Amino acid sequence: MDEEAAPKRGKNGPKFHCLPHSTQGSARMGTRKKVHTFVRVKPTDDFAHEMIKYGDDNKSIDIHLKKDTRRGVVNNQQTDWSFKLDGVLHNASQDLVYETVAKDVVAQALDGYNGTIMCYGQTGAGKTYTMTGTTENYKHRGILPRALQQVFRMIEERPTHAITVRVSYLEIYNESLFDLLSTLPYVGPSVTPMTIVENPQGVFIKGLSVHLTSQEEDAFSLLFEGETNRIIASHTMNKNSSRSHCIFTIYVEAHSRTLSDEKYITSKINLVDLAGSERLGKSGSEGRVLKEATYINKSLSFLEQAIIALGDQKREHIPFRQCKLTHALKDSLGGNCNMVLLTNIYGEAAQLEETLSSLRFASRMKLVTTEPAINEKYDAEEGESARHEEKHLWSQDVTWRLVTGGANDPFPHIT
């Protein structure tokens, strides 16, 4: 793709499809927990063994830099860093990455807990491969297609529940919102620009199309449709560099088939593939790619500011509205959500400065706490129907008791 070529998009714009909602909703009080942070090291033949060391427990990584002798004899330059994480994935398969990072988050979503899995790191470090993978080889599938597969397999294992799945695919490019599924023929043109809206239930994107998927194959088709619409460009670090932040969301709604209770649970899983950070002087980006990089770096800087503020228990104001990325992820960052960060890094000496920056971000994210809770809602119409039926049975029972004096009660469960 020519760096100066304008990105191509479908002719149709996004359309908002309302999700079913109830008049009442609540989330059970959850317990606060730390964000889980993992690091995945990109395989390389030039691994810097003298500079990067892993802990025996695979939960720490140490960085050592040689002192710059040009600074003279009196040199207070820091040369050693140690980072404690929830796991370090080195030479790990896609299957192991999913089992370690994502499987529990997806499983809990079927029980009503929101989840967010975010991939962060410099350009070319392997974020998109980790999140999406490749379609040519089954074992190289990433977190996203594996999550879809897990959701539908778990639904098959729960015949006592009627579970519906919907998906959406949002792209944030140069601080503008785009619907990656707007090119589908049945979505239709957009009337107004997409906007981020907040209400008591949380944050949602007005104008983003949400699609019902009844089976795994339908969900994969939507994923592949969105992937073909993503903005990529040739880059010195990656010939297919993602130039935007993308959020694929899976919405789950589960109703019991055995209980007549109007209560049901909902959840959503945000799978976030962040565009890569880069040092502009080092990457040599020009023209449109330079403009994209400027927007990317700025939004990632705002994301880091929000993370630092969330990690500071004394801070009252969190700057979520500084950019579209942090605003769209407000519910995920420090809210009612199981949150996992997977930081992708290089293992080469030439990229050590960027690796340190990525590891610092992971350390800051580890200070953030969330409060995941089951999302319960109440179907007002179903509840009214149940109350009407109960009232009808009660009136029948009262009549029967008046006539028979309570003998041979046909409704012994009514009191």
Salt bridges, closest charged atoms under 4 A:
ASP68 OD1 - ARG70 NE 3.01
ASP80 OD1 - HIS64 ND1 2.79
ASP86 OD2 - LYS366 NZ 3.11
ASP95 OD1 - ARG146 NH1 3.30
GLU99 OE1 - LYS103 NZ 3.53
ASP111 OD1 - ARG158 NH1 3.08
GLU171 OE1 - ARG9 NH2 2.60
GLU198 OE2 - ARG321 NH2 2.94
GLU198 OE2 - HIS327 NE2 2.85
GLU198 OE1 - LYS330 NZ 2.85
GLU227 OE2 - ARG230 NH1 3.76
GLU253 OE2 - HIS255 NE2 2.81
GLU262 OE2 - ARG387 NH1 3.94
ASP273 OD2 - ARG230 NH2 3.05
GLU278 OE1 - HIS235 NE2 3.01
GLU278 OE1 - ARG243 NH2 3.46
GLU292 OE1 - ARG243 NE 2.95
GLU292 OE2 - ARG288 NH1 2.08
GLU304 OE2 - ARG364 NH1 2.12
ASP331 OD2 - LYS268 NZ 3.58
GLU353 OE2 - ARG279 NH2 3.77
GLU354 OE2 - ARG279 NE 3.64
GLU354 OE2 - LYS282 NZ 3.16
GLU371 OE1 - ARG32 NH1 2.99
GLU376 OE2 - ARG28 NH2 2.57
GLU376 OE2 - LYS263 NZ 3.86
GLU384 OE1 - ARG387 NH2 3.56
ASP397 OD2 - ARG401 NE 2.92
ASP409 OD2 - ARG401 NH2 3.00
